[in-house]
Structure formats: C-alpha cells, structure tokens
C-alpha cells in the first residue's frame, strides 16, 4: 500500500499516514486490492485496508504457526509479563486509540473509554492468573496411594477470533489475550468497518514483547473469510449475531473444532417495586443508550410495575431528552452516532413499524442528519405488542420498549419469554431481594442495581449467554482453559488396575467390590 506524499490530519493524534502504517500490518498477496473504511461520524472515507482472500488466510495461518511453538515454549511468566507491559502501554497511549474507536465506530468518547478499561482489566487479570490456571494439577488416581494422576493444559495451537464492529478494541483483542498467554497463535479478523483499533492493539502487543507474527490480523469480507478461518484454526472465538453464529457453529462442527460464541440479545431491565426510582432511571439511561445502543448486553426491554409507572416514565423521558448527542472527538457527548446506514435503517424500520401498529413514541424517534449521517435520537416506545418487529427482534440501536406489569411475577415471566438470554438488569432497594430475582432470570449474566458493567467487568467470573445468546463463556478460568487441550497423565505403581496374573477374575471382582465399599466411607476420597 503506497504511502501518501503528505499526511492528512484527521484528529490531533491521527493522520492518514498513521492509518496507512497500521494497514500495512495486514499481509496479502495482492496489496492493490483494498477496501474503504468509513468515518462513522461523517460518512466519508477514513482510510483503506487490504481486501484479504481465502489464500491470504491460509498464508497468515502458516506464518502464525511458524512462531507459535517457540512462543508456547517460553515460560508462562514470560508470556504473562508481555500482558503486563501491554496493560501499561494501553493506559499510557489511550488517547490515540480512543480517537480511532470514535472515528471507526462513531460512539461517544465516554463509551469508547469503556474499551480501554476492559482491555486493561483483561490484560492484568490473565497476567496475574495464567500461571495458576495453566500449571499441572495433581488429581486423584483410581487407586488412592497406588495411582498418581496429573492434569495438564497444552495450547490448542492457532485460535481464530472473529470480532464485530461495535467494540472494535475490546472484542478485537481482549478475547485474544488469554489465548496468547496460554501459548497460542491467533488469527484475528476484525469487522471490515472497524479494523484499525485491532491493528493498533497488535502493534502494542509486539512492542510489549510478544513474538512478532504470533497474531496475524486479516481484513476483508466476513462472508468470504469466515470459513477459511475455521478451516485453518484449532479453535474459534466468535462474537456476532445469532443468525451468523448458527452458521459458524455448524461450520466449526464440520471441521471438528471447538468454539465459543457470544451472540444476540433482547435484554430486559426489571424495576422492582422497592427500587429507588432516581437510581433506576439513571441506570436505565446507561443500560439502553450506552454505545448508541449498539451493545450486545444493553437493554431493549424495560418492565415497570403499575405502582411506579408514572414516576418512572416521567423521569426516564426527561433524562433521555436531556442527553447530548455529539460527533466531537472528546468527552463532551452523552451519545454518539450509529456505525452505518445499515444500522440506521434497522432502527428506523423498527420505529416506523411500531408506530404504524399503534406504539407510542415517548421520546426521540427521529434522525439527526444535522449532527452526522447516521445519528438517531435515543428513543423510548410504549404500547408495544407482539405484532411489532421491535417486540422480539434485536434492534441494536438507541431504542427501548417500556412495558407496564402488575407485579414482580409478571415481570420475571415476561423477561424470560424470549429466545435470548444474554444479560439482564434488576433494580431494587434490597440486595438480597435482587439476588433472588436475578437467580430466576434466564440470562448468562444479571446485574443488580447496575446496567451491564458490574457483570462484564468482573473478569474473574464467567460471561456468556443462555439459549440463543451463545455457547461457552469468556472471562475467568473458562476464558483461558477453553484455549487449551486438557491432558491426563496417570502412573500406576505396585498393583495394576485389573486382575493380576494368577488371580481368579471372580475372586478379584469380590475383593475390589469390598474395597469400593470401604473407600466410600473414607474421608477425603472423591
């Protein structure tokens, strides 16, 4: 890719030459075949990246595998040290990547900063815990005292990470961090709309001491490159829609590789009758409109008891209408732009369909072309029913439907009445009450008195979806051990398992049966 004779300044920290430097990290056979990346704030071309082919995927896999074994041979503490240095670099240079995230995605800077926090938290967590998760563990043998058994974890080899556009830094690199520290190579395909943030992160990882070439970033069409990635990897981490996830899971199954997936959601927020209304309203604004609603774990359904309806609705509408929409590359905006015309069209379609069938718009409901081509106001609907597309289908935009319920039981039943089960939110004045309700909700994560960040940010705990919202989990031990092959090594001493030579099998069976009865009563025997 040719370098511009003069760099075009886009922000104080980002110019066209910087984007070209990042794009050159993608190695393809035909560098003249490129695709445009759009500035979500303006709709103009931000930069270009190579348009990869299936052959480029195969070549990238070979390059990653060529260095993976040497990387895996390094002690875990050395690999963990890379993540610690990466953690520090991300925090020190956050302003540059915050600009990139805003330009690629269109989100408000305050929401882009959540990506900085997430990457730092994941890097620190796995740097500090990888040794414990990956060390050989002694297990109980079949014959206590006579059989020794150990559990080992070996890297899978090459992990594919296919990430979406809504959190280009977080989802572009955070899922790769435990794979890397576990000793794997990574084949990463960020969404075609937001490749620069992931490229920036890989650049910093190499600066932090990661072996160059271990993480290969490929850019291009997901429809064209998805299957070649699966065919060239040993494990797949996918974040995206449920519809695409079903296809990807089938392809992974055909290739007999394991996969982990975070998919769609139609998440519900429950306001219980003992909730603090002001706190619930503030939480609902964050829950519904953070990242312009383009968040798998944001809320698109709110259930409010009749006793609190008028007060909640009045304050929620007022707080929503007070939000500041902005295209500024700074912290002044409460909400930014949608990422593309496609997302804007979905939001408009859901709003207009609902209105035509009797829904009421309480706030928002309009485009804001005065701010940018893909801006849409944060929107609240009521009087929504199951004839409307917005009722059960994920919008993935700044749009929420609010429903009046008679009591807590109805709220729980209606929240669970969905094919999705990703992330729910419960608001209450009694923590124990909230935990009891949360345990009855069919979602992989439930936040009590928080929108989504409490569960998402608790990286020591598993995160993932129930029902059609995904397979597997990220974070905690689940988030790193899934990238390994478990191996058991057992050593038998003195007496073999099975009838020794010269002993009648029937007599052996009686002796072992008696022994098993004794072992059942011994403490410490599992």
Secondary structure, 3 states (H helix, E strand, C coil): CCCCCCCCECCCCCEHHHHHHHHCCCCCCCCCCEEEEECCCCCCEEEEEECCCHHHHHHHHHHHHHHHHHHHHCCHHHHHHHHHHHHHHHHHCHHHHHHHHHHHHCCCHHHHHHHHHHHHHHHHHHHHHHHHHHCCEEEECCCCCCEEEEEEEEECCEEEEECCCCCCCHHHHHHHHHHHHCCCEEEEECCCCCCHHHHHHHHHHHHCCCCCCCEEECCCCHHHHHHHHHHHCCEEEEECCHHHHHHHHHHHHHCCCEEEEECCCCEEEEECCCCCHHHHHHHHHHHHHHHHHCCCCCEEEEEEEHHHHHHHHHHHHHHHHCCCECCCCCCCCCECCCCCHHHHHHHHHHHHHHHHCCCEEEECCCECCCCCCCCECCEEEECCCCCCHHHHCCCCCCEEEEEEECCHHHHHHHHHCCCEECEEEEECCCHHHHHHHHHCCCCCEEEECCCCHHHHHCCCCCECCEECCEECCECHHHHHHCCEEEEEEEEECCCCCCCCCCCCHHHHHHHHHHHHHHHHHCCCCC
